[in-house]
Amino acid sequence: KTAHGVDSTEAAALARSRKPEGLPPARRMRKPAEFRVAQQRGWRSASTYFVVFSYLRDQPEARLGITVSRRVGSAVVRNRVKRVVREVFRRQCRLLGPRDIVVIARAGAGECGQG
């Protein structure tokens, strides 16, 4: 038994039975050319910590591309920013329609929301 009162085989079975809630590959932008199209042809909105580009496209689902440079912080901080952005997108993607979204994190994005 673990500290939480569940034995390891039971915990492993629970972990396998959970439906993964990640962002599927079809919803991710990977190629630099895809990022460029969204940045050059889409609309831009900026805040203190993020720049967001949105480009309407003819495919049925929204896709996300994330750029987080070393200016944002250490690898741990950069990965956390990406996880949070992906989760927000995953929860809201049905409302976005068929578009490519590129999110660029600015310096300080790793500290926002920590109080």
Solvent accessible surface area in square Angstrom, and as a share of the most:
residue,aa,sasa,rsa
1,K,193,0.82
2,T,64,0.37
3,A,107,0.83
4,H,167,0.74
5,G,44,0.42
6,V,42,0.24
7,D,56,0.29
8,S,80,0.51
9,T,102,0.59
10,E,91,0.41
11,A,42,0.33
12,A,43,0.33
13,A,47,0.37
14,L,103,0.51
15,A,69,0.53
16,R,180,0.66
17,S,86,0.56
18,R,184,0.67
19,K,171,0.72
20,P,117,0.74
21,E,111,0.50
22,G,54,0.52
23,L,11,0.05
24,P,66,0.41
25,P,102,0.64
26,A,72,0.56
27,R,35,0.13
28,R,76,0.28
29,M,10,0.04
30,R,154,0.56
31,K,132,0.56
32,P,93,0.59
33,A,52,0.40
34,E,43,0.19
35,F,32,0.13
36,R,124,0.45
37,V,52,0.30
38,A,0,0.00
39,Q,60,0.27
40,Q,138,0.61
41,R,170,0.62
42,G,20,0.20
43,W,142,0.50
44,R,139,0.51
45,S,53,0.34
46,A,51,0.39
47,S,61,0.39
48,T,101,0.59
49,Y,78,0.30
50,F,48,0.20
51,V,10,0.06
52,V,43,0.25
53,F,22,0.09
54,S,2,0.01
55,Y,52,0.20
56,L,111,0.55
57,R,43,0.16
58,D,132,0.69
59,Q,86,0.38
60,P,117,0.74
61,E,71,0.32
62,A,1,0.01
63,R,39,0.14
64,L,6,0.03
65,G,1,0.01
66,I,34,0.17
67,T,56,0.33
68,V,23,0.13
69,S,45,0.29
70,R,202,0.74
71,R,195,0.71
72,V,4,0.02
73,G,26,0.25
74,S,67,0.43
75,A,53,0.41
76,V,116,0.67
77,V,44,0.25
78,R,53,0.19
79,N,67,0.34
80,R,104,0.38
81,V,8,0.04
82,K,61,0.26
83,R,133,0.49
84,V,71,0.41
85,V,19,0.11
86,R,71,0.26
87,E,61,0.27
88,V,86,0.50
89,F,10,0.04
90,R,57,0.21
91,R,152,0.55
92,Q,80,0.36
93,C,11,0.07
94,R,194,0.71
95,L,146,0.73
96,L,56,0.28
97,G,30,0.28
98,P,51,0.32
99,R,55,0.20
100,D,7,0.04
101,I,16,0.08
102,V,0,0.00
103,V,14,0.08
104,I,47,0.24
105,A,6,0.05
106,R,88,0.32
107,A,63,0.49
108,G,21,0.20
109,A,4,0.03
110,G,3,0.03
111,E,108,0.49
112,C,41,0.25
113,G,87,0.83
114,Q,107,0.47
115,G,129,1.24
